[in-house]
Amino acid sequence: MSALLVSWHHDAAAQAALRPVPRAAPSSGSDTAGWAGETGTASYYSDAFDGRRAASGVRFDQRLLTAAHPWLPFGTRVRVTLAGTGQSVIVTVTDRIYLPGRVVDLSVAAARQLGMMRGGLARVSLTPV
């Protein structure tokens, strides 16, 4: 696959598909207004998920800058920063992840932009945009 990254900012259809989907507040009682971010392990989706529906209802497209998070509302934009390098990418939450020890699961495009394709897992920090 080419190293070319496709940004969803230039695709009107992709932007429309990523508009926030209304949902109930997280069961933990957390509120994104008071969320200052978090640090933990990131992974990225396998190619097998490309084209499948995400929890938000949109089709997952590994070429878009999207992510899965345990509770942040769909449509939330988050800056993901790779520890040690400071490399960062802004992603939109479109799916859920329920893997112990993981704070975010990134699309291939986002993982490639961070430079974490070889290792598969990386220490990251998430901050609100």
FISE-703070 format. One record per residue (C-alpha): x negated, y negated, z negated. Coordinates in steps of 0.25 Angstrom, whole numbers, padded with zeros to 4 digits, always signed. Each point is the difference from the previous one (the first is absolute). Layout:
BEGIN
XYZ/...
END
This chain:
BEGIN
+0000+0000+0000/-0005-0014+0003/-0004-0010-0011/+0010-0010+0006/+0009-0004-0011/+0014-0004+0003/+0006-0011-0008/+0015+0000-0003/+0000-0015-0001/+0000+0000+0016/+0011+0010+0002/+0014-0006-0002/+0007+0014-0001/-0010+0005-0011/+0003-0013-0008/+0015+0002+0001/-0002+0014-0005/-0008-0004-0012/+0010-0010-0005/+0003+0003-0015/+0010+0010-0003/+0009-0003-0013/-0003+0010-0011/+0002+0001-0015/-0011-0005-0010/-0010+0010-0003/+0004+0010-0012/-0012-0005-0008/+0006-0013-0001/-0012-0007+0007/+0003-0012+0008/-0009-0005+0012/+0001-0014-0005/-0008+0003-0012/-0009+0011+0007/-0014-0005+0000/-0006+0012+0008/-0006+0013-0003/-0013+0008+0002/-0001+0015+0004/-0002+0010+0011/+0005-0002+0014/+0002+0011+0011/+0005+0000+0014/+0012+0007+0007/-0004+0012+0008/+0004-0001+0015/+0011+0010-0003/+0009-0011-0005/-0001-0009+0012/+0014-0002+0006/+0007+0006-0013/+0010-0009-0008/-0006-0007-0012/+0008-0002-0013/+0004-0014+0005/+0007+0006+0012/-0011-0005+0011/-0008+0010+0008/-0014+0001-0005/-0010-0005+0011/-0014+0002-0004/-0005-0012+0009/+0008-0010-0009/-0006-0006-0013/+0010+0007-0010/-0001+0008-0013/+0007+0009-0010/+0001-0005-0015/+0007+0007-0011/+0009-0012-0004/-0002-0013+0007/+0012-0004+0008/+0000+0003+0015/-0005-0012+0008/-0009-0004-0011/-0014-0005+0006/-0012+0004-0008/-0015-0003+0002/-0008+0013-0001/-0015-0003-0003/-0011+0011+0000/-0008+0000-0012/-0015-0002+0002/+0002-0007+0014/+0011-0010-0002/+0006+0004+0013/+0015-0002+0000/+0012+0002+0008/+0015-0005-0002/+0010+0011+0001/+0015+0001-0001/+0006+0010-0009/+0010+0009+0008/-0001+0013-0007/-0002+0007-0014/-0012+0008-0005/+0001+0010-0012/-0014+0005-0001/-0006+0000-0014/-0012-0009+0000/+0003-0008+0012/+0005-0014+0001/+0002-0001+0015/+0000+0008+0012/-0004-0008+0013/+0003+0001+0014/-0012+0005+0009/-0001-0015+0006/-0001-0005-0015/-0010+0010-0004/-0008-0002+0013/-0001-0015-0003/-0005+0003-0014/-0010+0009+0005/+0005+0012-0008/+0003+0010+0011/-0013+0009-0003/+0003+0002-0015/+0015+0001+0000/+0001-0006-0014/-0005-0013-0005/+0000-0009-0012/+0009-0012+0003/+0007-0012-0007/+0014-0004+0004/+0004-0015-0002/+0013-0007+0004/-0001-0009+0013/
END
